[in-house]
């Protein structure tokens, strides 16, 4: 029984890994389209990362970046 369950778990993970690869390829394509449209991909990635953050964490990061920039004269 454990062997069957192990095989099922491994099969599920393999299916999900294939789906994950397909999603990653689709994301790369969208970034390529964005780049071809004149968008800066690195900035898009930063914006996406920022949108995932909690507002307090984003505010704290912005404050620290501003503090560091001022400290080095930017």
N, C-alpha and C positions, 0 to 999 in steps of 0.2 A: 504494500500500500504506500509506503513512504517513497518508493522508487517512482511510482506513477505520479505522485504529488510533486516530486522533484522535477520530473520531466515537464509537467504542466507549468510549473513556475519558470523553468528555463525557456520553454516555448513562448510564454507570455512576454518574458523579458526580451527575447529575440525579436518578436513582432514589434514591440514598443521601440526597440533600438532602430529597426528599419523605418518605422514611422518618424522617429526623431530625425534620422538622416534626411528623410524627404522634406520635413519641415525646415531643417537647417538649409537645405538647398533652395527652398522657396524663399527663405529670408534673404539669402545671398542674392537671388535674382531681384528682389525688391530693392535691396541696397544698390545693385547695379543700375536699375532703372532710375533710382533717385539720383545717382551720380551722373548718369547721362542727361538728366534734367537740370543739372547744375547745382544740386545740393551737395554740401560737404558731409560726407558719410561719417566722419569722426564726430562731427557736431551732432548729427542725428543720433548716433549711438549714445553720446553723453546725455542728450535730452531724454531718450528712452530710459536710460539708467536713472535719471533724476525723477522721472514720472513714477518710478517704482518706489521711490523713497517716501517715508512719512514726512509730512510738512515740517515737523520740528527738526528732523535730521537734515532736511534740505536747507532749512534756514541756518542751522548751525554750520553746515558745510560752506554756505555762501559767506557767512560771517568770517569763518577761518580763512577762506580764500582771499577775501578783501583785506583782512588783517595782514596776511603774509605778503600780498601784493604791495600794500603800503609800506611794509617793513623793508622791502627791497627796491622801492621806488618805481613801481609800475603804475 
